[in-house]
Amino acid sequence: MNKEKLLEFYNLHRGGINGALVGFAAATVILLIGIFKTLFLAICIGTGYYVGKRLSEDKDYIKNLLDRVLPPGSYR
């Protein structure tokens, strides 16, 4: 296939193609390492995404989080 037709096909079916790739990757990981390790991995990825997103929005997010969790001044 030429490149233009392939890009046109991808743009028309982007959601289905991406969903199939994510499903294939998830099934492969589950088969290779097991369901509980995969769930742990997904939780870690989700947590990392959340913290990274918050950190990019608010540069003092980690400092504010530590102020709420730890006694004041204990991490400095």
FENBELDA-V301830 format. One line per field, one symbol per residue. phi: phi as a letter, one per 40 degrees, with the letter a starting at -180 (. if undefined). burial: + if it has 9 or more other C-alpha atoms within 8 Angstrom, else -. A space follows every 10 residues. Layout:
phi = ???
burial = ???
This chain:
phi = .ccccccccc ccbdcccccc cccccccccc ccbhcccccc cccccccccc cccccccbcc cccccccccc cdgcbc
burial = -----+---+ ------+--- --------++ ---+---+-- ---------- ---++----- +----++--- ------
